[in-house]
């Protein structure tokens, strides 16, 4: 998912990211305040979550990151005050 792909887009509710995604670019879901949850398909190949990816999004509850994740950028989940992981 490219840099700034959905920034401030108004994306809402829950999303499930396909197993084939390996990288979520910087600010991909930045300021998507109506995005409430994100999950990852079984067998996820995700390795990188970029800087500010979910900054100021509406993520709440809990998130389980795939075991394949090796890099999480600065402030990736900043201002997601209702999120536990």
Secondary structure, 3 states (H helix, E strand, C coil): CCCCCCCCCCCCEEEEECCCCCEECCCCCCCCCCEEEEEECCCCCCCEECCCCCCCCCCEEECCCCCCCCEECCCCCCCCCEEEC
